[in-house]
Amino acid sequence: MNFELKRSKNDETTVYSAPSGAEAINQKQNSGQQSMDYEKFFTDKIGDLKEEGRYRVFADIERKAGSFPEAVTHRDGKVSDVTVWCSNDYLGMGQNPLVLEAMHAAIDSCGAGAGGTRNISGTNHYHVLLEQELADLHGKEKALIFGSGWTANLTALSTLGALMPDCVILSDAYNHNSMIEGIVHSKAEKKIFKHNDAQDLERLLAEYPLERPKLVAFESVYSMDGDIAPIEEFCDVCDKYGAMTFIDEVHAVGLYGERGAGICEREGLMDRITVIQGTLAKGFGVVGGYVAGSEAFVDFLRSYGNGFIFSTSMPPGVAAAALASIRYLKEHNELRERHQERAATLKRRFTEAGIAVMPSVTHIVPVQIGDAVLCKQASDILMDKYGIYVQPINFPTVERGTERLRFTPTPLHSDADMDHLVSSLKEVWSMLGLKPAA
Ligand SMILES: *Cc1c(COP(=O)(O)O)cnc(C)c1O
């Protein structure tokens, strides 16, 4: 479409209007103006990223079921072995034999795809079973599954914020993009409170009359720093001001609590949260997202949430695999214990080696580099010379100046893997002149 640039009366505002039909064609031929060079625009935008050192290169890896965290990487036509140190398959459930067996069986019995949206022929019995399992996991009446955790957050928050009359949404400063997008899309009034700061949340909540609908959105585990929200304090404040609570437990489900329901389970707070959101893609090792809450809430979201209504449901094989993974993790707390031990050991070993670990209280082991170019260099050398794969994390995932390597040790990373990682990192640190910990 050809857009005409018009000046409004006061000459301050530029107004765009789309001419139509013959008028547009005429203009195109007579104006002598140049149309936009779209390819140049794309290339220039990419050039900006390269200049800043944060142009993203995807590592082309082949995961090997049965050998995780070992994998094969394809680079410049060459194939080599790597140990993956940055996977969100935190417990290696993506290769669990019972999960694979369930997936195979469901594919053989139901086929590849679901065949429709949930409303029109796409509700498979595995979806129903999975939602029952998730509701039980979180001690809620109902659960609702989505194609991804991102879609679950987007749909739930945008629908709540758009439909609750005059709703105000209070959002933690470090919330994940999927929550931010949902809140923006809802067009509700938005207030951002300081990260993990219950006092700041209270200050903001106190500005609104009690009867006004308020939604407070935050995460349990923040995945780039590895810190945890003061959930109980948040709940107390929300109760006081009549706010509903929405927690993203994406980096905690499968990993914390006696049955793997997350931090709220560990802290005995599940019944104080209105909506618990999670993913099936990280700790559970498959793909998909969900929310759990009251029967009325889930029925509401099922009926009004566009990201739920208008999208084909997940393949039955995926639902069956997720179901098997959740059931397995409910009964295998020893895997969570081993996971925590591995993370604590890696933090201790980095610290002993003079590599400064950011202050994480979870399974996430972030090591700050503070420079996008150096961070990428460190990652490249680790991959090329040492067979270690850890992706550089840069803006917009984290703030500029806090670029980091984010290690995620799993129960399957051995002591020998850690020996190799620590000695390699020490060499790379001296190669790049990175400062050892004080
Ligand atoms: C990864 C992530 C999501 C999105 O989940 P997917 O299932 O990967 O789409 C949501 N919230 C947080 C905090 C995440 O890190």
The ligand as a MOL file (V3000), in Angstrom:
LIG
                    3D

  0  0  0     0  0            999 V3000
M  V30 BEGIN CTAB
M  V30 COUNTS 15 15 0 0 0
M  V30 BEGIN ATOM
M  V30 1 C 10.2650 -19.0880 28.7940 0
M  V30 2 C 9.3630 -18.2100 29.5980 0
M  V30 3 C 8.0010 -18.0780 29.2990 0
M  V30 4 C 7.4240 -18.6510 28.0490 0
M  V30 5 O 7.2790 -20.0360 28.1370 0
M  V30 6 P 7.3590 -20.9070 26.8060 0
M  V30 7 O 6.6600 -22.1610 27.1830 0
M  V30 8 O 8.8120 -21.0890 26.4960 0
M  V30 9 O 6.6570 -20.1490 25.7430 0
M  V30 10 C 7.1730 -17.3940 30.1630 0
M  V30 11 N 7.6650 -16.8040 31.2830 0
M  V30 12 C 8.9760 -16.8740 31.5740 0
M  V30 13 C 9.4540 -16.2200 32.8170 0
M  V30 14 C 9.8670 -17.5490 30.7410 0
M  V30 15 O 11.1680 -17.5650 31.0070 0
M  V30 END ATOM
M  V30 BEGIN BOND
M  V30 1 1 1 2
M  V30 2 1 2 3
M  V30 3 2 2 14
M  V30 4 1 3 4
M  V30 5 2 3 10
M  V30 6 1 4 5
M  V30 7 1 5 6
M  V30 8 2 6 7
M  V30 9 1 6 8
M  V30 10 1 6 9
M  V30 11 1 10 11
M  V30 12 2 11 12
M  V30 13 1 12 13
M  V30 14 1 12 14
M  V30 15 1 14 15
M  V30 END BOND
M  V30 END CTAB
M  END
